[in-house]
Amino acid sequence: MAISKKLEIIYHNGQPDGIRSIRRHLSTMTTYVIPRPLLAEAKKITGINRPGIYYLINENDENKIAQIYIGQTRNGVARLDDHNRSKDFWNKAIMFLADSKTFSLDMISGLEEYAIMKAHESNRYKVENSVKPKYEIDEYDLPSIEEVYEEIQFIMATQGYKMNVVNVEESAENLFHTTTNGIKAYATYDGEEFVVLTNSQIDISKDCRLDKLNKQRETALKNSDIVKRESGYFLNKSLTFTSPSSAACFVLGGSRNGWIEWKNQDGKTLDEIYRK
């Protein structure tokens, strides 16, 4: 049986998409969600100058992470001033801060290293950390770091950002494929997010019906998220879509009904599994 979790959220300027602070019941860590235009306002919040780690996020048109940068801070939100001057890509910061007893220098250094490693492993988005920290995580600190990261991963998911690794080793009930016109692509679906997986083939010879998806393809090609190989074009990282149909259109071009396009290993369509 799953364990219930309780979160307390404060909307500091009374807007659901404004500055938020989030704390899980009995946790010593507080999460701060800060839209970039509200950075100056966020500095007025009590406790926001504590140590921890942070994510700088660039969202795509579907409000999913397109780019991410992970860092550590000893002085909380003040660290973002440097990034506000030097980094253009981000539009939101999410900070995980606690007192120095919880987040010692060793703890946040290890947590930063671990979070960057997990971001690269997830293969969900472009990671802007070109240089990985050289910090070596002590084996005695690792359980604590994993526990804190698990909480970070949970809270990020409540904000619509899934951080876990996606690959073809998912359980069969969540793994789907299409082989239309000889194009082989694979995806996972959990009832909410539809993720087209790394190494899926993309038919770029056919334009998508929606301009938004054509632009997404252009961006993916420019960023090398779609790469050319001998046998065609393939995804170099997993991409998340808001619907099976938009994913099918992106992969195959034209106008597609993803509910009948994507099938599991038994040949059942999404429509058969989820709608009937």
C-alpha positions as CSV (number, residue, x, y, z in Angstrom):
1,M,0.0,0.0,0.0
2,A,1.4,3.4,-1.0
3,I,2.2,5.8,1.8
4,S,0.3,9.1,1.9
5,K,2.3,12.3,1.7
6,K,1.2,15.7,2.9
7,L,2.4,19.0,1.4
8,E,1.9,22.5,2.6
9,I,2.1,25.2,-0.2
10,I,2.2,29.0,0.2
11,Y,1.4,31.1,-2.8
12,H,3.3,34.3,-1.9
13,N,1.7,36.7,-4.3
14,G,-1.7,34.9,-4.4
15,Q,-1.2,33.6,-7.9
16,P,-1.0,29.8,-8.8
17,D,1.8,30.4,-11.2
18,G,3.6,32.9,-9.0
19,I,6.2,32.4,-6.2
20,R,5.5,29.3,-4.2
21,S,7.1,27.7,-1.2
22,I,6.4,24.0,-0.6
23,R,7.2,21.8,2.4
24,R,6.5,18.1,3.0
25,H,5.1,17.3,6.4
26,L,8.0,16.7,8.9
27,S,10.7,17.6,6.4
28,T,13.4,20.2,7.2
29,M,13.7,21.1,3.5
30,T,11.6,23.9,1.8
31,T,11.1,24.1,-2.0
32,Y,10.9,27.6,-3.6
33,V,9.4,27.9,-7.1
34,I,10.5,31.3,-8.5
35,P,9.5,32.6,-12.0
36,R,12.4,34.6,-13.3
37,P,10.6,38.0,-13.5
38,L,9.8,37.7,-9.8
39,L,13.3,37.1,-8.6
40,A,13.6,40.4,-6.8
41,E,10.3,39.8,-5.0
42,A,11.4,36.3,-3.9
43,K,14.4,37.8,-2.0
44,K,12.0,39.2,0.6
45,I,10.9,35.7,1.7
46,T,12.1,34.6,5.1
47,G,14.5,31.6,5.0
48,I,15.2,31.9,1.3
49,N,18.9,32.6,1.9
50,R,19.7,29.1,3.3
51,P,22.0,26.6,1.6
52,G,20.9,23.9,-0.9
53,I,20.7,23.0,-4.6
54,Y,18.6,24.6,-7.4
55,Y,17.4,23.9,-10.9
56,L,17.2,26.5,-13.6
57,I,14.5,25.5,-16.0
58,N,13.5,26.4,-19.6
59,E,10.0,25.1,-20.4
60,N,8.8,24.3,-23.9
61,D,5.4,25.2,-25.4
62,E,3.8,22.3,-23.5
63,N,5.2,23.4,-20.1
64,K,7.6,20.6,-20.0
65,I,11.4,20.9,-19.3
66,A,13.4,21.6,-22.5
67,Q,16.6,22.7,-20.8
68,I,17.9,22.4,-17.3
69,Y,20.9,23.6,-15.2
70,I,21.7,22.3,-11.7
71,G,23.8,24.1,-9.1
72,Q,24.5,24.5,-5.4
73,T,24.2,27.6,-3.2
74,R,25.5,28.6,0.2
75,N,23.5,31.8,0.3
76,G,20.1,30.7,-1.2
77,V,18.4,32.9,-3.7
78,A,21.3,35.4,-3.9
79,R,23.1,32.9,-6.0
80,L,20.6,33.4,-8.8
81,D,21.8,37.0,-9.4
82,D,24.8,35.6,-11.2
83,H,22.7,33.4,-13.4
84,N,20.3,36.3,-14.1
85,R,23.1,38.2,-15.6
86,S,25.0,35.3,-17.4
87,K,22.4,32.7,-18.5
88,D,19.6,33.6,-20.9
89,F,17.9,30.2,-21.4
90,W,16.0,29.8,-18.1
91,N,12.5,31.1,-17.2
92,K,12.0,29.5,-13.8
93,A,14.1,28.5,-10.8
94,I,13.3,25.8,-8.3
95,M,15.3,25.8,-5.1
96,F,15.6,23.1,-2.4
97,L,16.9,24.8,0.8
98,A,17.4,23.8,4.4
99,D,19.4,24.9,7.4
100,S,23.2,24.3,7.5
101,K,22.7,21.3,9.9
102,T,20.7,19.5,7.2
103,F,22.7,20.8,4.2
104,S,26.4,20.9,5.1
105,L,28.9,21.7,2.4
106,D,29.6,18.0,1.9
107,M,25.8,17.2,1.7
108,I,25.0,19.8,-1.0
109,S,28.1,19.0,-3.0
110,G,27.1,15.4,-3.0
111,L,23.5,16.2,-3.8
112,E,24.5,18.5,-6.7
113,E,26.7,15.7,-8.1
114,Y,24.0,13.1,-7.7
115,A,21.2,15.4,-9.2
116,I,23.4,16.2,-12.3
117,M,24.1,12.5,-12.8
118,K,20.4,11.7,-12.6
119,A,19.5,14.5,-15.0
120,H,22.0,13.1,-17.6
121,E,20.7,9.6,-17.1
122,S,17.1,10.6,-17.5
123,N,17.7,11.5,-21.1
124,R,14.5,13.7,-21.0
125,Y,15.9,17.1,-21.7
126,K,19.0,19.1,-22.5
127,V,21.3,19.4,-19.4
128,E,23.2,22.7,-19.5
129,N,25.9,21.4,-17.0
130,S,28.7,21.0,-19.5
131,V,31.2,20.3,-16.7
132,K,30.3,17.7,-14.1
133,P,31.4,18.3,-10.5
134,K,34.5,16.4,-9.4
135,Y,33.1,15.8,-6.0
136,E,33.2,12.1,-4.9
137,I,30.2,11.0,-2.8
138,D,31.2,9.2,0.3
139,E,29.5,5.8,0.6
140,Y,28.3,6.7,4.1
141,D,26.6,9.9,2.8
142,L,25.0,8.2,-0.2
143,P,21.9,6.9,1.6
144,S,21.1,10.4,2.9
145,I,21.7,11.9,-0.5
146,E,19.4,9.3,-2.2
147,E,16.7,10.0,0.4
148,V,16.8,13.8,-0.1
149,Y,16.8,13.3,-3.9
150,E,13.8,11.0,-3.7
151,E,11.9,13.9,-2.0
152,I,13.2,16.4,-4.6
153,Q,12.0,14.0,-7.4
154,F,8.5,13.7,-5.7
155,I,8.1,17.5,-5.3
156,M,9.3,18.2,-8.8
157,A,6.7,15.7,-10.1
158,T,3.9,17.6,-8.2
159,Q,4.9,20.7,-10.2
160,G,4.6,18.7,-13.5
161,Y,8.3,17.8,-13.9
162,K,9.1,14.1,-14.0
163,M,12.8,13.5,-13.3
164,N,13.0,9.7,-13.5
165,V,14.8,7.7,-16.1
166,V,12.7,6.6,-19.2
167,N,13.9,3.7,-21.4
168,V,12.7,0.7,-23.3
169,E,13.0,-1.5,-20.2
170,E,9.7,-0.2,-18.9
171,S,7.1,-2.8,-18.0
172,A,5.3,-4.2,-21.0
173,E,1.9,-2.7,-19.9
174,N,3.3,0.8,-20.3
175,L,5.4,0.3,-23.4
176,F,4.0,1.0,-26.9
177,H,5.3,1.1,-30.4
178,T,4.4,2.1,-34.0
179,T,5.8,0.6,-37.2
180,T,3.7,2.6,-39.7
181,N,5.4,3.0,-43.1
182,G,8.4,1.1,-41.8
183,I,9.1,3.8,-39.1
184,K,9.9,2.1,-35.8
185,A,9.3,4.2,-32.7
186,Y,8.7,3.3,-29.0
187,A,7.0,5.2,-26.2
188,T,5.7,4.9,-22.7
189,Y,2.3,6.1,-21.3
190,D,1.3,6.3,-17.7
191,G,-2.2,7.7,-18.3
192,E,-0.8,11.3,-18.1
193,E,2.4,11.8,-20.0
194,F,3.3,10.2,-23.3
195,V,7.1,9.8,-23.8
196,V,8.6,8.9,-27.1
197,L,11.9,7.1,-26.3
198,T,15.5,7.5,-27.3
199,N,16.4,5.8,-30.6
200,S,12.9,6.0,-32.0
201,Q,12.8,6.7,-35.7
202,I,11.3,10.0,-37.0
203,D,9.9,10.3,-40.5
204,I,10.9,13.9,-41.4
205,S,10.0,13.4,-45.0
206,K,6.4,14.2,-44.1
207,D,5.4,17.5,-42.4
208,C,3.2,17.5,-39.4
209,R,-0.3,18.9,-39.7
210,L,0.3,21.3,-36.8
211,D,2.9,24.1,-37.2
212,K,3.8,23.8,-33.5
213,L,5.0,20.2,-34.1
214,N,7.0,21.2,-37.2
215,K,8.7,23.9,-35.1
216,Q,9.4,21.4,-32.4
217,R,11.0,19.1,-35.0
218,E,13.1,22.0,-36.3
219,T,14.3,22.8,-32.8
220,A,15.1,19.1,-32.1
221,L,17.2,18.9,-35.3
222,K,19.0,22.1,-34.4
223,N,19.7,20.9,-30.9
224,S,20.7,17.4,-32.1
225,D,17.8,15.8,-30.3
226,I,17.1,14.3,-33.7
227,V,20.2,13.0,-35.4
228,K,20.8,11.5,-38.9
229,R,22.1,8.0,-39.2
230,E,22.6,5.7,-42.1
231,S,19.1,4.3,-42.0
232,G,17.3,7.6,-41.3
233,Y,16.6,10.1,-38.5
234,F,16.4,9.0,-34.9
235,L,15.7,10.6,-31.5
236,N,18.9,11.2,-29.5
237,K,16.9,11.7,-26.3
238,S,13.3,10.9,-25.0
239,L,10.7,13.6,-25.7
240,T,7.5,14.2,-23.7
241,F,4.1,15.0,-25.3
242,T,0.8,16.0,-23.8
243,S,-1.1,13.5,-26.0
244,P,-0.5,10.2,-27.9
245,S,-1.8,11.9,-31.1
246,S,0.7,14.8,-30.9
247,A,3.5,12.2,-30.4
248,A,2.3,10.2,-33.4
249,C,2.2,13.3,-35.6
250,F,5.7,14.3,-34.5
251,V,7.1,10.8,-35.3
252,L,5.2,10.0,-38.5
253,G,4.1,13.4,-39.9
254,G,0.7,14.3,-41.2
255,S,-2.4,14.0,-39.0
256,R,-2.6,10.9,-36.8
257,N,-4.9,9.4,-34.2
258,G,-2.4,8.3,-31.6
259,W,-5.1,6.3,-29.7
260,I,-5.1,3.7,-32.5
261,E,-1.5,4.4,-33.9
262,W,0.3,3.2,-30.7
263,K,0.1,-0.5,-29.8
264,N,1.5,-2.7,-27.0
265,Q,3.4,-5.9,-27.5
266,D,0.1,-7.8,-27.9
267,G,-1.1,-5.6,-30.7
268,K,-3.7,-3.8,-28.6
269,T,-4.1,-0.1,-29.2
270,L,-4.2,2.6,-26.5
271,D,-7.9,3.0,-27.3
272,E,-8.5,-0.6,-26.5
273,I,-6.5,-0.5,-23.3
274,Y,-7.6,2.8,-21.8
275,R,-11.0,3.7,-23.3
276,K,-12.8,0.4,-23.6
